[in-house]
Amino acid sequence: MRRPKRSGSPARKPSEVQLRPQAAAAVRRGHPWVWRQGIERGGQGLEAGAVVQLREAGGTLVGSGLWDPGSPIAVRVFGLGEERPSVEKVVERIERAIARRDAFVDGSRTNTYRLCHGEGDRVPGLVLDRYDHVVVAKLDGAHFTSWFDEVAEKLWPRLRERGIRSCVRRIHRDEDRSQGKIERVFGDEPPARITVLENGIRMVVDLAEGQKTGAFLDQRDNRDRVRRLAKGRRVLNLFSYAGGFSTAAALGGASHVTSVDIAHAAHKTAQASMRENGLDPAAHAFVTADAFAFLDNAKRRGESWDLIISDPPSFAPSEKALTRALGAYRKLHAACAAVLAEGGIVCASSCSSHVSPEIFLTTLDDGSLGRADLSVLEVHGAGADHPIVAGFPEGRYLKFVVLA
């Protein structure tokens, strides 16, 4: 596992960038991104992480942020008016974010959660996830790369005081991953796998090879909802990945759980989590298959389930993919409705920021489902450790809809 190479910090003396009127208005509302097309002039030749002052026509100062020369998001906004980013201020915001979690995380039942949620905690582009004694950092964009070492160095003593023994960074997919997906930053070498506690459920997390920072922590509260819904029901978990919903359902008293994922290796993690909770994986089914093909075959066989969870990967990675994504959601949800038993429950989720909650619900209306007996009972998002900024609709990316 590689150690990060220290690099010099970018110049902190700010350069000026002039915004177009629409971009300036968005920044004032609290939107943390300035798209490249929102810049009237300025920024040429600046390195990643350079501090920029954001001005509108006429020279009025709007705010400041960090420059990214290679991303469609040219600036990550740090503050309004005269406030400028500094290592000390970034660390202060992270500490405030961590302190927020103390108000609602019960450490006796949960030791895995998001410590810092980037834009939602006013630290654009930086995610910090806790897995018991390990913290995993994930950087979204080159703008924060040159700042990370200094921030991590100042933050490390505070993390250690909270029982953290290892701090690692997730290697971006564009970087060299020949030696793994994570690298140690401070403390002990992290384990490849770790067992954590989530709402009283023991969950095995693959830090070395897992998705995101190891697990999808944003679904924590929704997994708890599935646990409460599952008693006595036959459960189908589509796109089951590491089996968080499956384990929660089984612990909630499901009579049987079928987990479907195209990645066979993911089932091993799911089965390990079940065993950690005293459950016998052999009492349930793990199917390696495409979810759409599985549903088609299940309908032909006349199979049905009492509780269906559909949590696919993002169907809309970009705005251009939205129309096709909505078609895929409608096809998926109709197929789920076709194998739902009488009196059954569907939990439908989307993790795409390009699909708003209102648009997502259109893929669950009567016309999309092909039946007119289901109603929306609840609509949820991520947990409180994934806060949002009111002026940043992209931050409301996760939708979790319960229908019955």
C-alpha positions in Angstrom: 0.0 0.0 0.0 1.5 3.3 -1.1 2.2 6.2 1.2 1.0 9.6 -0.3 3.6 11.7 -1.8 3.8 15.1 -0.2 3.5 18.0 -2.7 3.7 21.7 -2.3 0.5 23.6 -1.6 -0.8 25.9 -4.2 -0.4 29.6 -4.0 -2.9 31.0 -1.5 -2.9 34.5 -3.0 -6.3 34.6 -4.8 -6.8 35.3 -8.5 -10.0 36.8 -9.8 -12.7 35.2 -11.9 -15.7 37.0 -13.3 -19.0 35.1 -13.2 -21.9 35.4 -15.5 -25.1 36.7 -13.8 -26.8 33.4 -13.5 -23.7 31.7 -11.9 -23.3 34.6 -9.5 -27.0 34.3 -8.4 -26.6 30.6 -7.9 -23.5 31.1 -5.7 -25.4 33.6 -3.6 -28.2 31.1 -3.1 -25.6 28.6 -1.7 -24.8 26.5 -4.7 -21.3 25.2 -4.1 -20.3 24.7 -7.8 -19.5 27.1 -10.6 -19.7 25.3 -13.9 -17.2 26.3 -16.5 -19.8 27.9 -18.7 -20.7 30.2 -15.8 -17.4 32.0 -16.0 -17.2 35.1 -18.1 -13.4 35.4 -17.9 -10.4 34.6 -15.7 -8.8 31.4 -14.5 -6.5 30.8 -17.4 -3.3 29.0 -16.4 -4.3 28.5 -12.7 -3.2 25.2 -11.1 -5.6 22.9 -9.3 -6.4 24.1 -5.9 -5.7 27.7 -6.5 -7.8 30.2 -4.5 -10.0 32.4 -6.7 -12.2 35.3 -5.8 -15.5 35.3 -7.6 -16.8 38.6 -8.9 -19.7 39.6 -11.0 -19.8 42.3 -13.7 -19.0 45.6 -12.2 -16.5 44.1 -9.8 -18.7 43.2 -6.9 -17.2 40.4 -4.8 -19.5 37.4 -4.6 -17.3 34.9 -2.8 -14.3 32.6 -3.1 -13.4 29.0 -3.9 -10.9 26.5 -5.2 -10.0 26.2 -8.9 -10.1 23.0 -10.9 -8.7 23.3 -14.4 -9.7 19.9 -15.7 -13.3 19.5 -14.5 -16.6 20.8 -15.9 -17.0 22.2 -12.3 -14.4 25.0 -12.6 -14.7 26.3 -9.0 -15.8 24.7 -5.7 -17.2 27.6 -3.7 -15.9 27.9 -0.1 -17.6 31.0 1.1 -19.4 34.2 0.4 -18.1 37.8 0.6 -14.6 38.2 2.0 -14.3 34.7 3.5 -11.4 32.8 1.9 -10.3 29.2 2.2 -7.4 28.3 4.4 -6.2 25.0 5.8 -7.2 26.1 9.3 -10.8 27.0 8.2 -11.2 23.7 6.3 -10.2 21.8 9.4 -12.5 23.9 11.5 -15.4 23.0 9.2 -14.6 19.3 9.3 -14.4 19.4 13.1 -17.8 21.1 13.2 -19.2 18.4 10.9 -17.9 15.7 13.1 -19.4 17.4 16.2 -22.8 17.5 14.5 -22.8 13.7 14.3 -22.3 13.4 18.1 -25.9 14.7 18.5 -27.5 11.8 16.7 -25.1 8.9 16.4 -25.5 6.3 19.2 -22.0 4.8 19.4 -23.2 1.7 21.3 -25.3 0.7 18.2 -23.4 2.4 15.3 -19.7 2.9 14.7 -19.8 3.5 10.9 -21.1 6.7 9.4 -20.1 9.7 7.4 -18.0 12.2 9.3 -17.8 14.8 6.6 -20.2 15.0 3.6 -18.4 17.4 1.3 -20.7 20.1 0.0 -23.4 19.3 2.6 -20.9 20.2 5.4 -19.4 23.2 3.4 -16.2 21.3 2.5 -16.8 20.8 -1.2 -15.2 17.7 -2.7 -14.1 16.0 0.6 -15.8 12.9 2.0 -14.7 11.3 5.3 -16.3 8.0 6.2 -15.7 6.2 9.5 -15.6 2.4 9.7 -15.0 1.8 13.4 -11.4 2.7 14.0 -10.6 3.5 10.3 -11.4 6.7 8.5 -11.5 6.6 4.7 -11.1 9.9 2.8 -12.4 10.3 -0.8 -11.6 13.4 -2.9 -14.0 14.5 -5.6 -12.0 16.6 -8.0 -8.4 17.8 -8.4 -9.1 21.0 -6.6 -8.6 19.5 -3.1 -5.7 17.2 -3.9 -2.9 19.8 -3.1 -4.7 20.7 0.1 -5.3 17.2 1.4 -2.0 16.5 3.1 -1.9 19.7 5.1 -5.6 19.2 6.1 -5.1 15.6 7.1 -2.0 16.4 9.1 -3.8 19.0 11.2 -6.9 16.8 11.5 -5.2 13.6 12.5 -4.7 14.4 16.2 -8.4 15.1 16.5 -9.3 11.9 14.8 -7.0 9.9 17.1 -8.7 11.4 20.1 -11.9 9.9 18.8 -10.5 6.4 18.7 -9.4 6.4 15.0 -6.2 4.3 14.5 -5.9 4.5 10.8 -6.6 7.2 8.2 -6.5 6.2 4.5 -7.3 7.8 1.2 -9.4 6.2 -1.6 -7.5 6.2 -4.8 -9.4 7.9 -7.6 -10.3 5.7 -10.6 -8.1 7.9 -12.8 -5.0 7.3 -10.6 -2.7 4.3 -10.6 -4.4 1.5 -8.7 -1.8 -1.2 -9.4 -1.1 -1.4 -5.6 -4.7 -1.2 -4.5 -7.7 1.2 -4.1 -6.6 2.7 -0.8 -3.4 4.2 0.6 -2.5 4.8 4.2 -2.2 8.5 5.2 -1.7 8.3 9.0 -1.7 5.6 11.7 -1.8 1.8 11.3 -2.2 -0.1 8.1 -5.9 -0.7 7.6 -7.4 -4.2 7.4 -8.6 -5.3 3.9 -12.0 -6.1 5.6 -13.5 -4.8 8.7 -16.7 -5.7 10.7 -18.6 -2.6 11.8 -21.8 -1.9 13.7 -24.8 -0.2 12.0 -28.0 0.3 14.1 -27.1 -2.9 16.0 -26.3 -4.9 12.9 -22.8 -6.3 12.3 -21.8 -5.5 8.7 -18.7 -6.8 6.9 -17.1 -4.0 4.8 -14.5 -4.6 2.1 -12.3 -1.6 2.4 -9.7 -2.8 -0.1 -12.1 -3.5 -3.0 -15.6 -2.3 -2.1 -17.5 0.4 -3.9 -17.5 4.1 -2.8 -15.4 4.2 0.4 -16.2 0.6 1.2 -20.0 0.6 1.7 -23.0 2.7 0.9 -23.5 4.4 4.2 -26.2 6.7 2.9 -28.7 3.8 3.0 -28.1 3.1 6.7 -31.5 4.5 7.9 -33.3 2.8 4.9 -31.8 -0.5 5.8 -33.2 -0.1 9.3 -36.7 0.6 7.7 -36.4 -2.6 5.7 -35.6 -4.5 8.9 -38.9 -3.2 10.4 -40.9 -4.1 7.4 -39.6 -7.6 6.8 -41.2 -9.7 9.6 -42.8 -12.8 8.1 -42.3 -11.7 4.5 -40.6 -13.3 1.5 -38.1 -10.6 0.5 -36.4 -10.0 -2.9 -33.4 -7.7 -2.8 -32.3 -6.6 -6.3 -28.9 -5.2 -7.0 -28.0 -6.6 -3.6 -24.3 -5.9 -3.7 -22.9 -6.6 -0.2 -26.3 -7.6 1.2 -27.0 -4.8 3.6 -30.7 -4.8 2.9 -30.7 -8.6 2.9 -29.1 -8.9 6.3 -31.4 -6.3 7.7 -34.4 -8.1 6.3 -33.3 -11.5 7.7 -32.7 -10.0 11.1 -36.1 -8.4 10.9 -37.7 -11.8 10.7 -38.1 -12.3 7.0 -39.2 -15.9 6.2 -36.8 -16.0 3.3 -34.5 -13.5 1.4 -33.5 -13.8 -2.2 -30.5 -11.6 -3.1 -29.8 -10.8 -6.7 -26.6 -9.2 -8.1 -24.6 -9.6 -11.2 -21.3 -9.6 -9.2 -20.9 -13.1 -7.7 -18.1 -11.9 -5.4 -20.5 -9.5 -3.6 -22.5 -12.4 -2.3 -19.5 -13.6 -0.3 -19.5 -10.4 1.7 -23.3 -10.6 2.1 -23.0 -14.1 3.4 -20.2 -13.1 5.8 -22.4 -10.3 7.2 -25.2 -12.8 7.8 -22.9 -15.2 9.7 -21.6 -12.3 11.8 -25.2 -11.8 12.9 -25.8 -15.4 13.7 -27.8 -16.0 10.6 -27.4 -19.0 8.3 -26.9 -17.9 4.7 -27.9 -21.3 3.5 -31.5 -20.5 4.7 -31.6 -17.8 2.0 -30.9 -17.6 -1.7 -28.1 -15.7 -3.5 -28.5 -15.4 -7.2 -25.9 -14.2 -9.6 -27.9 -12.7 -12.5 -28.9 -9.5 -14.3 -31.8 -8.1 -12.3 -34.0 -7.4 -15.4 -33.4 -11.0 -16.7 -34.1 -12.4 -13.2 -37.4 -10.5 -13.0 -38.5 -11.6 -16.5 -37.8 -15.3 -15.6 -39.5 -15.0 -12.2 -42.7 -13.6 -13.9 -42.7 -16.5 -16.3 -42.4 -19.0 -13.4 -45.2 -17.3 -11.5 -43.0 -16.4 -8.5 -43.8 -13.5 -6.2 -42.5 -11.7 -3.2 -44.0 -9.8 -0.3 -41.3 -7.2 0.0 -39.1 -6.1 -2.9 -36.1 -3.7 -2.6 -34.8 -2.2 -5.8 -31.5 -0.2 -5.3 -29.8 -0.1 -8.7 -26.5 1.8 -9.6 -27.0 5.2 -11.1 -28.9 5.0 -14.4 -28.2 8.6 -15.1 -24.5 9.5 -14.7 -25.1 12.7 -16.7 -28.0 15.0 -17.7 -27.8 13.6 -21.3 -28.6 10.1 -20.0 -31.8 11.3 -18.1 -34.3 10.2 -20.7 -32.8 6.8 -21.1 -32.5 6.4 -17.4 -36.2 7.2 -16.8 -37.1 4.5 -19.3 -34.9 2.0 -17.4 -36.5 2.9 -14.1 -40.0 2.5 -15.5 -39.1 -0.9 -17.0 -37.5 -2.0 -13.7 -40.4 -0.8 -11.5 -43.0 -2.4 -13.8 -41.1 -5.7 -13.6 -41.0 -5.4 -9.8 -44.8 -4.7 -9.7 -45.4 -7.8 -11.8 -43.9 -10.1 -9.2 -45.2 -8.4 -6.1 -47.6 -10.5 -4.1 -51.0 -9.2 -3.0 -50.6 -6.9 0.0 -46.9 -6.5 -0.8 -44.5 -3.6 -0.4 -42.0 -2.1 -2.9 -39.0 -0.1 -1.8 -37.6 1.7 -4.9 -34.4 3.7 -4.7 -32.4 5.9 -7.0 -28.9 7.4 -6.3 -28.7 9.7 -9.4 -28.5 13.4 -8.7 -29.9 14.1 -12.2 -33.2 12.4 -11.2 -35.1 14.7 -8.9 -37.5 13.2 -6.3 -40.5 14.5 -8.3 -39.2 13.0 -11.6 -38.4 9.7 -9.8 -42.0 9.4 -8.6 -43.2 9.5 -12.2 -41.5 6.2 -12.7 -43.7 4.8 -9.9 -47.1 6.0 -11.0 -49.9 3.8 -12.1 -49.0 4.0 -15.8 -45.4 3.0 -15.1 -46.3 0.2 -12.8 -49.1 -1.2 -14.9 -51.4 -1.5 -11.8 -53.5 0.9 -9.8 -53.5 -0.5 -6.3 -50.3 0.8 -4.8 -49.8 4.1 -2.9 -46.7 6.0 -1.8 -46.4 5.6 2.0 -43.0 7.2 2.5 -40.3 9.1 0.7 -36.9 9.3 2.2 -33.3 10.3 1.4 -30.0 9.7 3.1 -29.5 9.9 6.8 -28.5 13.0 8.8 -24.8 12.2 8.4 -25.4 13.2 4.7 -26.7 16.7 5.2 -27.8 18.9 2.2 -27.5 22.6 1.4 -30.9 24.1 0.5 -29.5 25.9 -2.6 -27.9 22.7 -4.0 -30.6 20.4 -5.5 -27.9 18.0 -6.7 -27.2 17.2 -3.1 -30.6 15.5 -2.8 -29.4 12.6 -4.9 -30.8 9.7 -2.9 -34.4 8.7 -3.1 -36.0 5.8 -1.2 -39.7 5.4 -1.9 -42.0 2.9 0.0 -45.1 1.8 -1.8 -47.9 -0.6 -0.7 
